[in-house]
Amino acid sequence: MSDQVNDPVLCPVCGKKAKTGSAIDCARHIFGTGDKPHRDWVNAQGLSFIDLLIEQATTPGNKSYQILAEVIEKARAKK
């Protein structure tokens, strides 16, 4: 098993590596893609894709990205 700390974070939906390979960039990728499979994955994690997107667009800071990045890291740890 490889050391996940040094491995880039891949999108849990499509397997793509976002820019830096960090969880926060993966979150940006998921929001930026916004297609049905990506939305469905976020919603299946107990979050609301649309609520996170609205909050990200209307509130200063990156709270929604951070929330989603944490969920991505947890999903990654389960593998």
C-alpha positions as CSV (number, residue, x, y, z in Angstrom):
1,M,0.0,0.0,0.0
2,S,1.4,3.4,-0.9
3,D,1.8,6.3,1.5
4,Q,-1.3,8.4,0.9
5,V,0.3,11.4,2.5
6,N,2.7,11.8,-0.5
7,D,0.2,10.6,-3.1
8,P,-1.9,13.3,-5.0
9,V,-5.5,13.4,-4.1
10,L,-7.6,12.1,-6.9
11,C,-11.2,13.0,-7.5
12,P,-13.4,10.3,-5.9
13,V,-15.8,10.6,-8.8
14,C,-13.8,10.7,-11.9
15,G,-10.2,9.9,-10.7
16,K,-8.8,13.1,-12.1
17,K,-5.9,14.9,-10.2
18,A,-6.7,18.5,-9.7
19,K,-4.0,21.1,-10.2
20,T,-1.7,20.5,-7.1
21,G,-3.2,17.2,-6.1
22,S,-4.4,18.6,-2.8
23,A,-7.8,18.0,-1.2
24,I,-8.7,21.7,-1.5
25,D,-7.9,21.6,-5.3
26,C,-10.0,18.5,-5.6
27,A,-12.9,20.3,-3.9
28,R,-12.5,23.2,-6.4
29,H,-12.5,20.6,-9.2
30,I,-15.7,19.0,-7.9
31,F,-17.5,22.4,-7.7
32,G,-16.1,23.5,-11.0
33,T,-17.2,20.4,-12.8
34,G,-20.6,20.4,-11.2
35,D,-22.0,17.6,-13.4
36,K,-24.5,15.1,-12.1
37,P,-22.0,12.4,-11.0
38,H,-20.0,15.0,-9.0
39,R,-23.2,16.6,-7.5
40,D,-24.5,13.1,-6.6
41,W,-21.3,12.1,-4.8
42,V,-21.3,15.3,-2.7
43,N,-25.0,14.7,-1.8
44,A,-24.3,11.1,-1.0
45,Q,-21.7,12.3,1.6
46,G,-24.5,13.9,3.6
47,L,-23.9,17.4,2.2
48,S,-25.9,19.6,-0.1
49,F,-23.9,20.4,-3.3
50,I,-26.2,23.4,-4.0
51,D,-26.0,24.8,-0.5
52,L,-22.2,24.5,-0.4
53,L,-22.0,26.2,-3.8
54,I,-24.3,29.1,-2.8
55,E,-22.3,29.6,0.4
56,Q,-19.0,29.6,-1.5
57,A,-20.3,32.1,-3.9
58,T,-21.9,34.5,-1.4
59,T,-19.7,34.2,1.7
60,P,-16.1,35.5,2.0
61,G,-13.5,32.8,2.6
62,N,-13.3,29.2,1.4
63,K,-15.5,27.5,4.0
64,S,-17.3,25.3,1.5
65,Y,-14.0,24.2,-0.1
66,Q,-12.6,23.4,3.3
67,I,-15.7,21.4,4.3
68,L,-15.6,19.4,1.0
69,A,-11.8,18.9,1.3
70,E,-12.3,17.3,4.7
71,V,-14.9,15.0,3.3
72,I,-12.6,14.1,0.4
73,E,-9.8,13.3,2.9
74,K,-12.1,11.1,5.0
75,A,-13.3,9.2,1.9
76,R,-9.7,8.8,0.8
77,A,-8.7,7.4,4.2
78,K,-11.4,4.7,4.0
79,K,-9.7,3.2,0.9
